[in-house]
Amino acid sequence: MGNDDEGRGQAAQPKRKDARRNKETLLDAATSVFVTSGVEAPVRDIAAKAGVGLGTIYRHFPTRADLIVAVYRHQVDACAEAGPALLASSPSPHAALGQWINLFVDFLVTKHGLAAVLQSDNAGFDTLHAYFLDRLVPVCGRLLEAASDAGEIRSGLKPYELMRGVGNLCIGAESDPDYDARRLVELLIAGLRQP
C-alpha cells in the first residue's frame, strides 16, 4: 500500500510543476500585454500571446481583477528576485541598479491601471501596496548600498525615495505619447553617480 501512495505522490509532483509553469506562462504573457496595451487589454490578446484558450485563463483567473492582482504580485516577485541576480551578474553595482530600475519601470507601467480595477476593494489595494513595499524596498536598498560601497554613487540615498522619484517620473507616460519616462529615469540613475 505504501508503494501505491508513493507512486501517486510522484505522479502528482510533475503535474503540479506543469500547472505552475503554465500559470507562469500566462502571467508572463499578461504582463507583456499589459505593458504594451494596458490592463484593459482584451483577454483574447493574452490568451494568444500565451498560446492557450480563453477558458484556460478564466480557469486560473475568473475575473480581470484576479488576473491583474496575480500579474502585480508576479511582477513584484520577479523584480525582487532579479535584484540579487543582477548584482551577481552585472559588471558593476551601478549597472545592476540601472538594470533593476528598468524592470521597476516596466512594473510601474503595468501597475497604472491597478487602482481603477481595485477601486471597490481598498483593503485589497492596501495589502498589495504593503506587499510591494515589503518585497522591493529592501532589494533597492541592497543595490544602492552595493553601488555606494563600490564608490560608484553618493551615499545616504534612501531606497523608498529613489523608488518614489522613479514612480513620479513615470506618471504622465500613459497620457502623453511624446513623454519618455524611461529616458528621464535613465538620467536620474546617471545622476546618482559620484561626482
C-alpha positions as CSV (number, residue, x, y, z in Angstrom):
1,M,0.0,0.0,0.0
2,G,2.9,2.4,0.8
3,N,4.2,1.9,-2.8
4,D,0.9,2.9,-4.3
5,D,0.9,6.1,-2.3
6,E,4.5,6.8,-3.3
7,G,3.6,6.3,-7.0
8,R,0.7,8.7,-6.7
9,G,2.8,11.3,-5.0
10,Q,5.4,11.1,-7.7
11,A,2.8,11.5,-10.4
12,A,1.2,14.5,-8.7
13,Q,4.6,16.2,-8.4
14,P,5.2,16.7,-12.2
15,K,1.5,17.7,-12.6
16,R,1.9,20.4,-10.0
17,K,5.1,21.6,-11.7
18,D,3.4,21.7,-15.1
19,A,0.5,23.7,-13.6
20,R,2.9,26.1,-12.0
21,R,4.8,26.5,-15.3
22,N,1.5,27.1,-17.2
23,K,0.4,29.7,-14.7
24,E,3.9,31.4,-15.0
25,T,3.5,31.4,-18.8
26,L,0.0,33.0,-18.5
27,L,1.3,35.6,-16.1
28,D,4.3,36.4,-18.3
29,A,2.0,36.8,-21.3
30,A,-0.4,39.0,-19.4
31,T,2.5,41.2,-18.1
32,S,3.8,41.7,-21.6
33,V,0.3,42.6,-22.9
34,F,-0.4,44.9,-20.0
35,V,2.9,46.7,-20.5
36,T,2.2,47.4,-24.2
37,S,-1.6,47.8,-24.1
38,G,-2.6,48.5,-20.5
39,V,-4.6,46.5,-18.0
40,E,-7.8,46.8,-20.0
41,A,-6.3,44.8,-22.9
42,P,-8.6,42.1,-24.3
43,V,-8.1,38.7,-22.5
44,R,-8.0,37.1,-26.0
45,D,-4.7,39.0,-26.6
46,I,-3.3,37.5,-23.5
47,A,-4.5,34.0,-24.5
48,A,-3.0,34.4,-28.0
49,K,0.4,35.5,-26.5
50,A,0.4,32.6,-24.1
51,G,-0.8,30.1,-26.7
52,V,-3.8,29.0,-24.7
53,G,-7.6,29.3,-25.0
54,L,-9.7,31.8,-23.1
55,G,-11.1,29.0,-20.9
56,T,-7.6,28.3,-19.6
57,I,-7.2,31.9,-18.5
58,Y,-10.6,32.1,-16.9
59,R,-10.0,28.8,-15.1
60,H,-6.9,30.3,-13.4
61,F,-8.2,33.8,-13.1
62,P,-12.1,34.1,-13.0
63,T,-12.1,37.9,-13.1
64,R,-10.0,40.6,-14.7
65,A,-9.2,41.8,-11.2
66,D,-7.9,38.3,-10.2
67,L,-5.6,38.4,-13.3
68,I,-4.4,41.9,-12.6
69,V,-3.6,41.2,-8.9
70,A,-1.8,38.0,-9.9
71,V,0.3,39.9,-12.5
72,Y,1.0,42.6,-9.9
73,R,2.3,40.0,-7.4
74,H,4.2,38.1,-10.2
75,Q,6.0,41.3,-11.2
76,V,6.8,42.3,-7.7
77,D,8.3,38.8,-7.1
78,A,10.2,38.8,-10.3
79,C,11.6,42.3,-9.6
80,A,12.5,41.3,-6.1
81,E,14.3,38.1,-7.3
82,A,16.1,40.0,-10.1
83,G,18.0,42.3,-7.7
84,P,20.4,39.8,-6.2
85,A,20.8,38.1,-9.6
86,L,21.7,41.3,-11.4
87,L,24.1,42.3,-8.6
88,A,25.9,38.9,-9.1
89,S,26.0,39.1,-12.9
90,S,26.4,42.7,-13.8
91,P,29.8,44.4,-14.5
92,S,29.2,46.8,-11.6
93,P,26.7,47.5,-8.9
94,H,25.7,50.8,-10.7
95,A,24.9,48.7,-13.8
96,A,22.9,46.3,-11.7
97,L,21.0,49.2,-10.2
98,G,20.2,50.6,-13.7
99,Q,19.0,47.3,-15.0
100,W,16.9,46.7,-11.9
101,I,15.3,50.2,-12.2
102,N,14.4,49.3,-15.8
103,L,12.5,46.3,-14.5
104,F,10.9,48.5,-11.9
105,V,9.8,51.0,-14.6
106,D,8.2,48.1,-16.6
107,F,6.4,47.1,-13.4
108,L,5.2,50.7,-12.8
109,V,3.8,50.9,-16.4
110,T,1.7,47.8,-15.8
111,K,0.6,49.0,-12.3
112,H,-1.0,52.2,-13.5
113,G,-4.4,50.6,-14.2
114,L,-4.4,48.7,-11.0
115,A,-6.0,51.3,-8.8
116,A,-9.0,51.7,-11.2
117,V,-9.6,48.0,-11.3
118,L,-9.5,47.7,-7.5
119,Q,-11.4,50.9,-6.6
120,S,-14.1,49.0,-4.7
121,D,-11.5,46.9,-2.8
122,N,-9.4,49.4,-0.8
123,A,-8.3,46.6,1.6
124,G,-7.0,44.5,-1.3
125,F,-5.2,47.5,-2.8
126,D,-3.6,48.3,0.6
127,T,-2.5,44.7,1.0
128,L,-0.8,44.8,-2.4
129,H,0.9,48.1,-1.7
130,A,2.3,46.7,1.6
131,Y,3.5,43.6,-0.3
132,F,5.2,45.8,-2.9
133,L,7.0,47.8,-0.2
134,D,8.0,44.7,1.9
135,R,9.5,43.0,-1.2
136,L,11.0,45.8,-3.2
137,V,12.3,48.5,-0.8
138,P,14.9,46.1,0.7
139,V,16.1,45.0,-2.7
140,C,16.5,48.6,-3.9
141,G,18.3,49.3,-0.6
142,R,20.8,46.4,-1.2
143,L,21.5,47.7,-4.7
144,L,22.1,51.3,-3.6
145,E,24.3,50.1,-0.7
146,A,26.4,47.9,-3.1
147,A,26.8,50.8,-5.5
148,S,27.7,53.2,-2.7
149,D,30.2,50.8,-1.1
150,A,31.8,50.5,-4.5
151,G,32.2,54.3,-4.6
152,E,30.0,54.5,-7.8
153,I,27.2,56.6,-6.3
154,R,26.9,59.1,-3.5
155,S,26.0,57.5,-0.1
156,G,23.0,58.1,2.0
157,L,20.3,57.6,-0.7
158,K,17.1,56.1,0.7
159,P,15.6,53.3,-1.4
160,Y,12.0,54.5,-0.9
161,E,12.8,58.0,-2.0
162,L,14.5,56.7,-5.2
163,M,11.6,54.4,-6.0
164,R,9.1,57.2,-5.4
165,G,11.1,59.5,-7.7
166,V,11.2,56.9,-10.4
167,G,7.4,56.4,-9.9
168,N,6.8,60.1,-10.2
169,L,8.8,60.3,-13.4
170,C,6.6,57.5,-14.9
171,I,3.4,59.5,-14.3
172,G,2.3,61.1,-17.5
173,A,3.7,58.4,-19.8
174,E,0.3,56.9,-20.3
175,S,-1.4,60.2,-21.4
176,D,1.4,61.7,-23.5
177,P,2.9,59.6,-26.3
178,D,5.9,62.1,-26.5
179,Y,6.7,61.8,-22.8
180,D,9.7,59.4,-22.5
181,A,9.7,58.3,-18.9
182,R,12.4,55.7,-19.4
183,R,14.8,58.4,-20.7
184,L,14.1,60.6,-17.7
185,V,14.7,57.6,-15.3
186,E,18.0,56.9,-17.1
187,L,19.1,60.5,-16.4
188,L,18.1,60.1,-12.8
189,I,20.1,56.9,-12.4
190,A,23.1,58.5,-14.2
191,G,22.8,61.5,-11.8
192,L,23.3,59.3,-8.8
193,R,26.9,58.8,-9.8
194,Q,29.6,60.1,-7.5
195,P,30.9,63.5,-8.8
